[in-house]
Amino acid sequence: MERIKFMLDEKDMPTRWYNVLPDLPEPLPPELHPGTKEPTILPPPLFPSAVNEQEFSKERFIDIPEEVQAIYRTWRPTHVHRALRLEKALDTPAKIFYKYEGTSQAGSHKLNTAVAQAYYNKKEGVKRLTTETGAGQWGSALSLGCRFFGLELKVYMVKVSYYQKPYRRILMETWGGHVVPSPSQDTDIGRKILAENPDSSGSLGIAISEAIEDAFKNDDTKYSIGSVANHVLLHQTVIGEEARLQMEMAGYYPDMVIGCIGGGSNFAGMFLPWVRDKLSGKKPDLRIICVEPQACPSLTRGPYAWDYGDVAGMAPILKMHTLGHAFIPPPVHAGGLRYHGMAPIICHLYNLGYVEARAEYQVPVFKAGVEFARAEGIVPAPEPAHAIKAVIDEALKCKESGESKTILLALSGHGHFDLAAYDEYLSGKLQDYEFPEDKMKEALASLPEVPEGT
Ligand SMILES: Cc1ncc(COP(=O)(O)O)c(C=O)c1O
């Protein structure tokens, strides 16, 4: 009998997050203040001080506070599954494992950092948080995180998703979050964008600007981000730390770790604890494969440049692969992958050659998602379906070569609120979007100028 699930006991859940910063062979480029454009140790006063410290920490491991662990234990540890049925359906000698984060109450990995951020804000006396959300996964996770710690929350939800995914909004409201479509009439930047283009479908960059503006204007309020920032990736490493223990239980070390990247948090959370072995020279051949949408291919097509994290230029300037902060991606269903930039840690590792990247079209991605659902039963969110496409491609390569490689997939969430998109795919109406390269070139014209030598 082959074992299918690798389950950790609650008492074996890791009690520390892994911080890659001290292990990087070259230091991560600094974050620049959006006003002065000078390197800043602390970003503008957006986050609580504990989170600011984590953003630049030199500690390799950071203790997960007991209050956060207690909430993690309501759904963690999550299982690692062996995808035996998918292997059989593909007739591949590859061994496919996946770690499934869709069993959190919010349906994705996002709750790992939502709980931590809500905790640190509460501890420092903050009353209210603001945030952006694309597909609604992050907004729903933070709504629940805020509920757990008694904080108010306002969510600026990218307009196209607000209307495409009403059930996510209802979920956020059920947990007590206040949700508005972005661009909204509630902020200066939202009103400006609507005056220029009343039909704007919104973007994560716009929604971030609105949430930051709201936090700046209200003393009792701080801003919370769901991806990209170092501290968010840090909080997600509980995924990879658990996965290491579980793969040890399974008796396999992965040849490849595969995941999807929007801002990079779920996949970094999975792969950073593994890349440690590559950085130390212990596992030089380990492959780490990032998968992004063809419609918004920041890592594979965007230049490595300094850019703002948001449209209005209020967030710190980061060195990252970017399509330009003014870039508005085509309305693909993987709303969580429609971000113009990418986590600086991932970009840095990509440039140093420790991780690879590829981009996929949404029709083959949904085909892979359906194939996975039919074999394993789990209906994946459109975001991790991108990674599933790459897993299937790699497993089929093994079939051709006869190699029995071990593949570990980061399955970041379920697609129960994305069934309208599945319906479009199943009825043959789903279309692919070409990458609008001319729009990227236009957007790149407004990259910030930073002092020479930065
Ligand atoms: C299920 C799921 N996976 C992945 C992502 C992409 O974000 P990140 O790259 O930060 O993991 C999202 C974002 O909303 C998501 O909801």
The ligand as a MOL file (V3000), in Angstrom:
LIG
                    3D

  0  0  0     0  0            999 V3000
M  V30 BEGIN CTAB
M  V30 COUNTS 16 16 0 0 0
M  V30 BEGIN ATOM
M  V30 1 C -4.6810 30.8930 -4.1220 0
M  V30 2 C -3.6700 31.9220 -4.4990 0
M  V30 3 N -2.4690 31.5150 -4.9160 0
M  V30 4 C -1.5110 32.4010 -5.2650 0
M  V30 5 C -1.7560 33.7610 -5.2350 0
M  V30 6 C -0.6860 34.6820 -5.6820 0
M  V30 7 O -0.1140 35.4220 -4.6670 0
M  V30 8 P 1.3340 35.1120 -4.1350 0
M  V30 9 O 2.2290 35.1070 -5.3400 0
M  V30 10 O 1.6330 36.1960 -3.1950 0
M  V30 11 O 1.2850 33.7840 -3.4810 0
M  V30 12 C -2.9950 34.2300 -4.7920 0
M  V30 13 C -3.2490 35.6730 -4.7000 0
M  V30 14 O -4.3260 36.1230 -4.4820 0
M  V30 15 C -3.9670 33.2820 -4.4310 0
M  V30 16 O -5.1750 33.6790 -4.0150 0
M  V30 END ATOM
M  V30 BEGIN BOND
M  V30 1 1 1 2
M  V30 2 1 2 3
M  V30 3 2 2 15
M  V30 4 2 3 4
M  V30 5 1 4 5
M  V30 6 1 5 6
M  V30 7 2 5 12
M  V30 8 1 6 7
M  V30 9 1 7 8
M  V30 10 2 8 9
M  V30 11 1 8 10
M  V30 12 1 8 11
M  V30 13 1 12 13
M  V30 14 1 12 15
M  V30 15 2 13 14
M  V30 16 1 15 16
M  V30 END BOND
M  V30 END CTAB
M  END
